[in-house]
Amino acid sequence: MSKLETNTIDTVSGTSNLTIGSTNTSTITVPNGKLTGHNYPAFMSYNNNSSSQTISNSTWTEVTIMDQEALDTNNAFNTSTGRFTPSVAGKYYFTGQIFAPNGIGANFNSISIAKNGNVQINTTDELGYISRIFTADTELQVNGILTLNDTDYVSIFINQQTGGNIGIGGGSGKACGFFGGFRIGA
């Protein structure tokens, strides 16, 4: 067994592929936690059951109540604004859920993942779903992939058309709201 010690391995000038191993049966061993091609930045935020927000009728409204963090690898999620700013460009997978403890009527209702305040992926595009948990309680979920630069920000928006205001979040263990994401590649 031979040992190569170096700080940098790079491609030959004029090429863009670096191959390690000569066959598809070659094995590369990397110490646990030492591979830099990981899915970071990553975050998962949630509503702590005490924060609530009033959502006006028929207006896309940014959700700002995701005020707790279960994970934030790069300190990229702002619990005051509900916004994630990656600081690393790439493709990201996002997931979000909003819970309305008093329910949402049968009219147009949607949540979205917004990039720089502009709706990008939403439940009306069939990338999410709406379900009833209990009588009159409504859960909306959305998932999707966005390409970001290092200064973009991403947040969750909700639009409901019940004819009046609704509340999201709140106590009694009914908040059930979360927003998370992670980098999946360059």
MITORBA-733610 format. One line per field, with one value per residue: residue number from 1; residue in three letters; y, x, z of N, C-alpha, C in turn. Coordinates in steps of 0.2 Angstrom, whole numbers, plus 2048, in hexadecimal, padded with zeros to 3 digits. Layout:
N
i = NUM,...
aa = Ala,...
n.yy = Y,...
n.xx = X,...
n.zz = Z,...
ca.yy = Y,...
ca.xx = X,...
ca.zz = Z,...
c.yy = Y,...
c.xx = X,...
c.zz = Z,...
//
This chain:
186
i = 1,2,3,4,5,6,7,8,9,10,11,12,13,14,15,16,17,18,19,20,21,22,23,24,25,26,27,28,29,30,31,32,33,34,35,36,37,38,39,40,41,42,43,44,45,46,47,48,49,50,51,52,53,54,55,56,57,58,59,60,61,62,63,64,65,66,67,68,69,70,71,72,73,74,75,76,77,78,79,80,81,82,83,84,85,86,87,88,89,90,91,92,93,94,95,96,97,98,99,100,101,102,103,104,105,106,107,108,109,110,111,112,113,114,115,116,117,118,119,120,121,122,123,124,125,126,127,128,129,130,131,132,133,134,135,136,137,138,139,140,141,142,143,144,145,146,147,148,149,150,151,152,153,154,155,156,157,158,159,160,161,162,163,164,165,166,167,168,169,170,171,172,173,174,175,176,177,178,179,180,181,182,183,184,185,186
aa = Met,Ser,Lys,Leu,Glu,Thr,Asn,Thr,Ile,Asp,Thr,Val,Ser,Gly,Thr,Ser,Asn,Leu,Thr,Ile,Gly,Ser,Thr,Asn,Thr,Ser,Thr,Ile,Thr,Val,Pro,Asn,Gly,Lys,Leu,Thr,Gly,His,Asn,Tyr,Pro,Ala,Phe,Met,Ser,Tyr,Asn,Asn,Asn,Ser,Ser,Ser,Gln,Thr,Ile,Ser,Asn,Ser,Thr,Trp,Thr,Glu,Val,Thr,Ile,Met,Asp,Gln,Glu,Ala,Leu,Asp,Thr,Asn,Asn,Ala,Phe,Asn,Thr,Ser,Thr,Gly,Arg,Phe,Thr,Pro,Ser,Val,Ala,Gly,Lys,Tyr,Tyr,Phe,Thr,Gly,Gln,Ile,Phe,Ala,Pro,Asn,Gly,Ile,Gly,Ala,Asn,Phe,Asn,Ser,Ile,Ser,Ile,Ala,Lys,Asn,Gly,Asn,Val,Gln,Ile,Asn,Thr,Thr,Asp,Glu,Leu,Gly,Tyr,Ile,Ser,Arg,Ile,Phe,Thr,Ala,Asp,Thr,Glu,Leu,Gln,Val,Asn,Gly,Ile,Leu,Thr,Leu,Asn,Asp,Thr,Asp,Tyr,Val,Ser,Ile,Phe,Ile,Asn,Gln,Gln,Thr,Gly,Gly,Asn,Ile,Gly,Ile,Gly,Gly,Gly,Ser,Gly,Lys,Ala,Cys,Gly,Phe,Phe,Gly,Gly,Phe,Arg,Ile,Gly,Ala
n.yy = 7FA,80B,81C,82C,83C,84C,85D,863,85D,85E,861,85D,86A,871,867,861,856,84C,83D,830,821,812,809,804,7FD,802,808,816,81C,827,830,831,83F,847,84A,857,859,85A,85C,86A,87B,877,877,877,87D,882,885,88B,888,892,89E,8A7,8AC,8B8,8B6,8BF,8C0,8BA,8BE,8BC,8B8,8B9,8AD,8AE,8A8,89D,89A,892,887,878,873,87B,87D,886,892,899,89B,8A7,8AA,8B4,8BA,8AF,8AB,8A3,8A4,89F,8A0,898,894,88A,87B,878,86F,871,871,874,877,87D,87F,882,885,887,884,885,88B,885,88C,893,88F,890,88B,891,890,89C,8A6,8B3,8BB,8B8,8AD,89D,88E,886,880,880,87D,86F,86A,868,865,865,861,85A,85A,859,85C,86B,86F,873,86E,873,86E,870,86D,86D,871,87D,888,892,8A1,8A7,8B1,8B2,8B1,8A6,8A2,89D,8A0,8A4,8A2,8A6,8A4,8A6,8B0,8B8,8BC,8AF,8A5,89F,893,894,88F,880,875,874,87A,875,879,87A,87D,879,875,870,870,868,867,86E
n.xx = 804,803,806,800,803,7FD,7F7,7EF,7E6,7E4,7DC,7E4,7EA,7DE,7D5,7C6,7C2,7C5,7CB,7CA,7D1,7D1,7C7,7B6,7B5,7BD,7C1,7BE,7C3,7BE,7C1,7B4,7AA,7B3,7B2,7B0,7A6,799,787,785,783,776,766,759,74A,73D,72D,72A,71E,719,71A,710,708,6FF,6F6,6F2,6E3,6E4,6F1,702,70C,71B,721,726,728,730,739,742,750,755,760,76E,77A,783,780,776,769,75C,754,74C,747,743,74A,755,766,772,780,789,789,77E,774,765,75B,74B,73F,72F,722,712,707,6F6,6ED,6DF,6DA,6D8,6CE,6C5,6C9,6D6,6E6,6F6,708,718,729,734,740,74A,73F,736,729,72D,72C,71D,70E,704,709,70A,714,713,709,6F8,6F0,6E4,6E5,6DE,6CD,6C9,6D6,6E5,6F3,700,70C,71C,729,739,745,752,75D,76A,773,781,77C,76E,75E,752,742,732,722,710,700,6EF,6DE,6D1,6C8,6CA,6D5,6E1,6E9,6F9,705,707,701,6FE,704,701,709,712,71A,727,737,744,754,761,771,773,77C,787
n.zz = 800,7FC,800,7FD,800,800,7FE,7F4,7E6,7D5,7C5,7B5,7AB,7A0,7A1,7A9,7B1,7BF,7C3,7CE,7D2,7C8,7C3,7C3,7CF,7D8,7E9,7F3,802,80E,81D,82A,829,823,816,80A,801,805,80A,80E,80F,81C,823,82F,835,840,847,857,85E,866,85F,854,844,83B,82C,81E,813,803,7FF,7FB,808,812,81C,82D,839,83C,848,84F,84F,849,843,83B,832,82D,833,82B,82B,82F,83E,841,836,82E,823,818,813,809,807,800,7F0,7E5,7E2,7EB,7F6,7FC,809,810,81C,822,82E,831,83F,840,834,822,816,807,7FC,7F1,7F7,7FC,7FF,7FD,7F7,7F7,7EE,7F1,7F4,7EA,7E4,7E1,7E1,7E4,7EC,7E3,7D7,7D8,7DF,7EC,7FA,801,810,81B,82C,839,83C,834,836,82D,823,819,80D,805,7F9,7F1,7E4,7E2,7DA,7E0,7E3,7ED,7F4,7F3,7FB,803,807,810,809,80B,804,806,803,80B,80D,818,826,82B,838,83B,842,854,864,86E,869,85B,851,848,83D,831,829,81E,817,80B,803,7F3,7E9,7DD
ca.yy = 800,811,822,832,842,853,862,864,859,862,85E,85F,870,870,862,862,851,849,836,82C,81A,810,805,805,7F9,806,80B,81C,81D,82E,830,833,846,84A,84B,85D,859,858,85F,870,87D,874,87A,875,882,880,88A,888,887,898,8A3,8A7,8B2,8B9,8B6,8C3,8BD,8BB,8C1,8B8,8BA,8B6,8AA,8B0,8A5,897,89D,88E,884,871,873,881,87B,88C,898,89C,89D,8AC,8A8,8BA,8BB,8A9,8AA,89F,8A7,899,8A2,893,893,883,879,877,86C,874,86E,878,875,881,87D,887,881,888,882,88A,889,881,890,893,88F,88D,88E,891,891,8A3,8A8,8BB,8BD,8B6,8A6,898,888,886,87A,880,879,868,868,867,862,867,85B,85C,855,858,860,872,870,872,86E,874,86D,872,86A,86E,873,884,88A,898,8A3,8A7,8B7,8B1,8AE,8A1,8A2,89B,8A4,8A0,8A6,8A3,8A8,8A4,8B6,8BB,8BA,8A9,8A5,899,892,895,88A,87A,86F,874,87E,870,87C,879,87F,877,874,86E,870,861,867,875
ca.xx = 800,807,803,801,801,7FC,7F2,7EA,7E6,7E0,7DC,7E9,7E8,7DA,7D0,7C2,7C0,7CA,7C9,7CE,7CF,7D1,7C2,7B0,7B5,7C2,7BE,7C2,7C2,7BF,7BF,7AE,7A9,7B8,7B0,7AD,7A0,793,781,785,77F,770,762,752,747,736,729,72A,717,717,71A,70B,708,6F9,6F7,6EC,6E0,6E6,6F8,708,70F,721,721,72B,727,734,73E,746,755,757,766,770,781,787,77D,774,762,75B,74E,748,743,741,74D,75B,76B,776,787,78C,785,77D,76D,763,755,748,739,72C,71B,70F,701,6F1,6E9,6D8,6D9,6D8,6C8,6C6,6CC,6DD,6EA,6FD,70E,71E,730,736,747,74A,738,732,727,731,729,717,70A,6FF,70D,70A,71B,712,702,6F4,6ED,6E0,6E7,6D8,6C7,6CB,6DE,6E8,6FA,703,713,71F,730,73B,74C,753,764,76B,77A,783,778,767,75A,74D,73D,72B,71C,70A,6FA,6E9,6D8,6CB,6C4,6CC,6DC,6E2,6EF,6FE,709,704,702,6FA,707,6FF,70D,714,71D,72E,73A,74A,757,768,774,774,781,78A
ca.zz = 800,7FB,803,7FA,805,7FD,800,7EF,7E0,7D0,7BE,7B0,7A7,79A,7A2,7AE,7B5,7C3,7C4,7D4,7D1,7C1,7C1,7C7,7D5,7DD,7EF,7F6,809,811,824,82B,82A,820,80E,809,7FC,809,809,812,815,81D,829,831,83A,842,84B,85E,861,869,85A,84F,83F,837,825,81B,80E,7FC,7FE,7FD,80E,814,823,831,840,83D,84C,852,84A,84B,83F,837,831,82B,835,825,82C,834,841,842,82F,82B,81D,817,80F,809,807,7FC,7EA,7E3,7E2,7F2,7F7,802,80C,815,81E,826,831,834,844,83F,82E,81D,812,801,7F7,7F0,7FD,7FA,802,7F8,7F8,7F3,7ED,7F1,7F5,7E4,7E4,7DC,7E1,7E8,7EC,7DD,7D2,7D9,7E2,7F3,7FB,806,813,821,832,83D,839,834,836,826,822,812,80C,7FE,7F8,7EA,7E3,7E0,7D9,7E4,7E4,7F4,7F8,7F3,801,802,80D,80E,809,80B,801,808,801,80F,80E,81E,829,82F,83C,83A,848,85A,869,86F,865,855,84D,842,837,830,823,81E,810,80B,7FD,7F0,7E4,7DB
c.yy = 806,817,828,838,849,857,863,85F,85D,85F,861,865,86E,86A,864,85D,84E,842,833,825,818,80C,807,801,7FC,808,810,81C,824,82E,833,83B,84A,84C,852,85E,858,85D,865,876,879,877,877,87A,880,886,887,887,88D,89E,8A2,8AD,8B2,8BA,8B9,8BF,8BF,8BF,8BC,8BB,8B6,8B3,8AB,8AD,89F,899,899,88A,87D,870,879,881,881,893,89D,89E,8A2,8AB,8AE,8BB,8B5,8A8,8A7,8A2,8A2,89B,89D,892,88C,882,877,874,86F,871,873,876,87B,87E,882,883,882,887,887,887,886,885,88F,894,88C,88F,88D,892,897,8A4,8B0,8BE,8BC,8AF,8A2,892,888,880,87A,87D,872,866,868,865,865,861,85E,857,854,85C,867,873,86F,872,86E,872,86E,86F,86C,870,879,885,891,89A,8A4,8AD,8B7,8AF,8AB,8A2,89E,8A0,8A0,8A5,8A2,8A7,8A6,8AA,8BA,8B9,8B3,8AA,89F,899,892,88F,884,874,86F,878,87A,873,87B,87C,87D,876,872,86E,869,861,86E,877
c.xx = 804,803,805,7FF,802,7F7,7ED,7EB,7E1,7E1,7E2,7E6,7E4,7D5,7CC,7C0,7C6,7C7,7CE,7CC,7CF,7CB,7BB,7B0,7BA,7BE,7C2,7BF,7C3,7BD,7B8,7AE,7AE,7B7,7AD,7A8,79A,78D,780,786,778,76D,75B,74F,740,733,728,724,715,716,714,70B,701,6FA,6F1,6EA,6E3,6EC,6FD,70C,715,720,727,72C,72B,73A,742,74A,756,75E,768,778,786,784,77A,76C,761,754,749,744,741,744,754,760,771,77E,78B,787,784,776,76C,75C,752,741,736,725,719,708,6FC,6EC,6E1,6D6,6D8,6D2,6CA,6C9,6D3,6E1,6F1,702,713,724,732,73D,747,744,733,730,72A,72D,723,713,705,703,70E,711,71A,70B,6FF,6F0,6E9,6E3,6E1,6D3,6C9,6D2,6E1,6F0,6FC,70A,716,726,732,743,74D,75B,765,772,77B,77F,771,764,754,748,736,726,716,705,6F4,6E3,6D2,6C6,6C5,6D3,6DC,6E9,6F3,702,704,705,6FE,6FD,705,703,70F,717,724,731,741,74D,75E,76A,775,779,782,785
c.zz = 800,7FE,800,7FF,801,7FF,7FA,7E9,7DB,7CA,7BA,7AC,7A1,79B,7A8,7B3,7B8,7C4,7C9,7D3,7CA,7BF,7C5,7CE,7DA,7E3,7F1,7FD,80C,819,825,82D,827,818,80E,804,7FF,807,80D,80D,815,823,829,836,83B,846,852,862,865,864,855,84A,83C,830,822,815,807,7FA,7FF,803,811,81B,827,838,841,841,850,84D,84D,848,83B,837,830,82E,830,826,831,837,842,83B,82C,824,81D,812,80E,80A,803,7F6,7E9,7E3,7E9,7F1,7FD,803,811,817,823,828,834,838,843,838,828,818,80B,7FB,7F5,7F6,7FB,7FE,7FC,7FB,7F4,7F3,7EC,7F1,7EF,7E5,7DF,7DB,7E6,7E7,7E6,7D7,7D3,7DC,7EA,7F4,801,809,819,827,837,839,83A,835,82F,826,81B,812,805,7FE,7F1,7EA,7E0,7DF,7DC,7E3,7EB,7F8,7F7,7FA,7FF,808,80B,80E,809,808,803,806,804,80F,814,820,82C,833,83B,840,84E,85F,869,86A,85E,850,847,83C,837,82A,823,817,811,804,7FA,7EB,7E2,7D5
//
